[in-house]
């Protein structure tokens, strides 16, 4: 625990609605999410849980390709850069179909929220196009051409320091992560950490325990918070607490490409 920081703990829960569409395509599963609730929670507390969104089979398939060098463009060993203890790999194009489709579908749902957030912070109301394809074209025109979805792997004792995933001039304000390993069977510990810093206030932290296939949507860098004089930006960083047993894999979906 970090001294001087107030930390709350939230346990991710499965959605009853998700159970009804568990065997359906990712398109049906994303559409079945309670988007009204997700938007409200993003505005109110800065993050939203999706409940189960990937099947156990899809999670295992993504874990299985981790050792296939041809599927990834680069590998990062965290301790070499003082990022933490563990490693992650960025996918090369073409992305695995389930990753590509999830990225496309979530972007389309989140773009209106992202534009509303941008407007609240005094930026362009139409900063983010309606489709991921058009946004990626915009990234490429700014020299950001490398795909950013990734798989992260932690062994027992591993962790990820607090950080923000900004890879260039263009940065989509929301991102998604999903745990691929089974909590309790494959690993223990390893909660997702979110820490926000409001002006003239101590940092506030939240620890979220996700199980296999469960996802969370959270800010990439800032989120708008309404104050007495209108909205102001609150910086948000994220990380992963120490894995106390086993091995933990997770999928990260960042919507902007990197330089």
C-alpha positions as MATLAB code, in Angstrom:
seq = 'XXXXXXXXXXXXXXXXXXXXXXXXXXXXXXXXXXXXXXXXXXXXXXXXXXXXXXXXXXXXXXXXXXXXXXXXXXXXXXXXXXXXXXXXXXXXXXXXXXXXXXXXXXXXXXXXXXXXXXXXXXXXXXXXXXXXXXXXXXXXXXXXXXXXXXXXXXXXXXXXXXXXXXXXXXXXXXXXXXXXXXXXXXXXXXXXXXXXXXXXXXXXXXXXXXXXXXXXXXXXXXXXXXXXXXXXXXXXXXXXXXXXXXXXXXXXXXXXXXX';
ca = [
       0.000    0.000    0.000;
       1.306    3.464   -0.908;
       1.422    5.844    2.023;
      -0.902    8.820    1.768;
      -3.115    7.242   -0.888;
      -6.622    6.128   -0.226;
      -7.266    2.757   -1.878;
     -10.611    1.090   -2.374;
     -11.138   -2.423   -3.717;
     -13.766   -3.460   -6.178;
     -14.544   -7.023   -7.204;
     -15.600   -7.541  -10.823;
     -18.883   -9.412  -11.134;
     -20.314  -11.408  -14.000;
     -23.383  -10.040  -15.757;
     -26.516  -12.155  -15.932;
     -27.153  -10.839  -19.426;
     -23.708  -11.948  -20.543;
     -24.536  -15.538  -19.599;
     -27.369  -15.528  -22.156;
     -25.055  -14.541  -25.018;
     -21.931  -16.393  -23.872;
     -21.921  -18.720  -26.875;
     -22.763  -15.946  -29.370;
     -20.363  -14.022  -31.586;
     -18.310  -11.161  -30.204;
     -20.596   -8.786  -32.136;
     -23.627  -10.027  -30.188;
     -21.751   -9.992  -26.887;
     -20.571   -6.397  -27.282;
     -24.018   -5.255  -28.399;
     -25.578   -6.991  -25.369;
     -23.466   -4.991  -22.913;
     -25.380   -2.441  -20.861;
     -23.963    0.618  -22.611;
     -26.134    3.043  -20.692;
     -24.619    1.744  -17.442;
     -21.110    1.731  -18.899;
     -21.387    5.356  -20.000;
     -22.781    6.400  -16.614;
     -19.991    4.614  -14.720;
     -17.284    6.087  -16.948;
     -18.628    9.562  -16.229;
     -19.269    8.939  -12.542;
     -16.243    6.953  -11.371;
     -13.893    6.873  -14.358;
     -14.080    3.177  -15.250;
     -16.678    0.565  -16.168;
     -16.667   -3.224  -15.900;
     -17.994   -5.207  -18.841;
     -18.380   -8.534  -17.089;
     -17.502  -11.575  -19.249;
     -16.803  -10.494  -22.832;
     -14.372  -13.136  -24.173;
     -15.053  -16.857  -23.890;
     -12.634  -19.159  -22.091;
     -11.785  -20.718  -25.469;
     -10.907  -17.313  -26.941;
      -8.772  -16.506  -23.900;
      -6.885  -19.803  -24.172;
      -6.320  -19.278  -27.900;
      -4.735  -15.865  -27.268;
      -2.525  -17.330  -24.549;
      -1.492  -20.166  -26.882;
      -0.132  -17.818  -29.560;
       2.022  -15.861  -27.107;
       5.136  -17.862  -27.992;
       4.615  -17.468  -31.755;
       7.121  -14.775  -32.752;
       5.487  -14.186  -36.108;
       2.300  -12.893  -34.484;
       4.012   -9.997  -32.668;
       5.974   -6.928  -33.760;
       7.957   -6.419  -30.533;
       8.596   -7.773  -27.037;
       9.174   -5.577  -23.970;
      10.858   -6.880  -20.809;
       9.565   -4.569  -18.092;
      12.451   -4.750  -15.630;
      14.927   -3.544  -18.256;
      13.039   -0.246  -18.466;
      11.984   -0.026  -14.811;
       8.350   -0.587  -15.841;
       7.811   -3.425  -13.388;
       8.474   -7.166  -13.460;
       7.048   -9.102  -16.375;
       6.842   -8.753  -20.124;
       4.449   -7.889  -22.916;
       4.246   -8.223  -26.687;
       2.582   -5.961  -29.242;
       0.672   -7.760  -31.983;
       1.799   -7.394  -35.581;
      -0.716   -6.919  -38.360;
      -2.945   -8.656  -39.140;
      -4.274   -8.772  -35.598;
      -5.945  -11.986  -34.418;
      -9.566  -11.810  -35.626;
     -11.059  -11.728  -32.114;
      -8.737   -8.854  -31.138;
      -9.409   -6.902  -34.335;
     -13.174   -7.327  -34.075;
     -13.269   -6.429  -30.380;
     -11.213   -3.297  -31.086;
     -13.532   -2.242  -33.925;
     -16.756   -2.830  -31.996;
     -15.643   -1.176  -28.754;
     -14.275    1.856  -30.592;
     -17.609    2.482  -32.317;
     -19.397    2.447  -28.960;
     -16.789    4.538  -27.172;
     -16.153    7.208  -29.826;
     -19.264    9.257  -28.894;
     -18.197    9.197  -25.224;
     -14.657   10.191  -26.191;
     -15.942   13.129  -28.232;
     -18.203   14.250  -25.389;
     -15.243   14.089  -23.005;
     -13.122   16.114  -25.439;
     -15.824   18.773  -25.700;
     -16.112   18.939  -21.897;
     -12.372   19.617  -21.715;
     -12.571   22.358  -24.343;
     -11.267   20.343  -27.276;
     -12.847   19.579  -30.649;
     -16.309   18.009  -30.399;
     -15.647   15.844  -33.472;
     -12.040   14.927  -32.716;
     -12.595   11.173  -33.076;
     -14.212    9.679  -36.217;
     -17.169    7.322  -35.955;
     -15.256    4.235  -37.088;
     -11.927    2.729  -36.061;
     -10.856    2.473  -39.701;
     -11.072    6.241  -40.151;
      -9.341    6.872  -36.823;
      -6.450    4.556  -37.736;
      -6.113    6.404  -41.058;
      -5.843    9.616  -39.040;
      -3.179    8.053  -36.807;
      -1.180    7.020  -39.873;
      -1.294   10.552  -41.269;
       0.335   11.639  -37.995;
       3.090    9.048  -38.330;
       1.517    6.580  -35.883;
       1.495    3.335  -37.886;
       2.353    0.552  -35.438;
      -0.526   -1.446  -33.882;
      -0.812   -1.226  -30.104;
      -3.026   -4.153  -28.915;
      -0.862   -6.390  -26.747;
      -0.689   -9.421  -24.482;
       0.964   -9.079  -21.069;
       2.475  -11.954  -19.079;
       3.399  -11.952  -15.395;
       4.934  -14.731  -13.315;
       4.671  -14.976   -9.528;
       6.165  -11.798   -8.057;
       5.478   -9.820  -11.227;
       3.783   -6.413  -11.304;
       3.304   -3.368  -13.538;
       4.150    0.138  -12.345;
       1.605    2.941  -12.695;
       1.709    4.446  -16.178;
      -0.253    5.864  -19.129;
      -0.316    4.419  -22.654;
       0.340    7.431  -24.882;
       2.203    6.612  -28.088;
       2.101    9.797  -30.109;
       0.288   13.040  -30.826;
      -3.090   11.288  -31.174;
      -4.380    9.379  -28.169;
      -7.877    7.950  -27.768;
      -9.000    8.772  -24.200;
     -10.326    5.294  -23.332;
      -8.880    1.802  -23.458;
      -9.871   -1.767  -22.638;
      -8.215   -4.688  -20.906;
      -9.341   -8.258  -20.337;
      -7.838  -10.958  -18.132;
      -7.049  -14.130  -20.088;
      -6.040  -16.412  -17.198;
      -8.356  -17.998  -14.637;
      -8.207  -16.389  -11.205;
      -7.678  -18.939   -8.437;
      -6.701  -21.701  -10.883;
      -3.890  -20.010  -12.839;
      -2.934  -17.125  -10.577;
      -3.679  -15.099   -7.462;
      -3.133  -11.404   -6.814;
      -2.605   -9.302   -9.922;
      -5.429   -6.790   -9.493;
      -5.703   -3.952  -11.984;
      -4.795   -0.682  -10.274;
      -6.279    2.691  -11.200;
      -4.968    5.828   -9.521;
      -6.335    9.299  -10.228;
      -4.832   12.589   -9.161;
      -7.183   15.537   -8.734;
      -5.754   19.039   -8.382;
      -4.777   19.966   -4.823;
      -5.824   16.557   -3.488;
      -4.180   13.270   -2.567;
      -4.224   10.418   -5.072;
      -7.154    8.025   -5.020;
      -6.623    4.366   -5.917;
      -8.891    1.474   -6.878;
      -7.937   -2.202   -7.165;
     -10.107   -4.335   -9.466;
      -9.930   -8.147   -9.513;
     -10.882   -9.443  -12.962;
     -11.474  -13.108  -13.750;
     -10.939  -14.897  -17.056;
     -12.755  -13.198  -19.925;
     -13.858  -10.202  -17.843;
     -12.998   -6.738  -19.102;
     -12.767   -3.143  -17.976;
     -12.887    0.176  -19.844;
     -10.895    3.029  -18.297;
      -9.188    6.338  -19.174;
      -6.010    6.331  -21.181;
      -4.658    9.562  -19.718;
      -7.306   12.011  -18.451;
     -10.997   12.074  -17.679;
     -13.282   15.103  -17.230;
     -14.670   15.808  -13.760;
     -17.239   18.519  -13.162;
     -16.284   21.173  -10.635;
     -17.772   24.466   -9.470;
     -16.398   26.241  -12.555;
     -17.064   23.572  -15.139;
     -15.115   20.488  -16.148;
     -11.436   19.975  -15.435;
      -9.043   17.130  -16.408;
      -8.115   14.479  -13.869;
      -4.996   12.445  -14.618;
      -5.420    8.669  -14.388;
      -2.628    6.085  -14.294;
      -2.966    2.325  -14.251;
      -0.863   -0.680  -13.314;
      -1.063   -4.223  -11.955;
      -0.501   -5.314   -8.357;
       1.910   -8.131   -7.505;
       1.000  -11.610   -8.713;
       1.269  -13.722   -5.557;
       0.997  -17.132   -7.228;
       1.054  -18.601  -10.717;
       1.075  -16.919  -14.117;
      -1.283  -14.196  -15.358;
      -1.950  -13.254  -18.988;
      -4.065  -10.303  -20.061;
      -5.107   -8.603  -23.284;
      -4.767   -4.848  -23.676;
      -6.670   -3.002  -26.418;
      -5.461    0.531  -27.092;
      -7.292    2.233  -29.922;
      -4.630    4.598  -31.279;
      -1.567    3.301  -33.128;
       1.995    4.162  -32.121;
       4.890    5.976  -33.765;
];
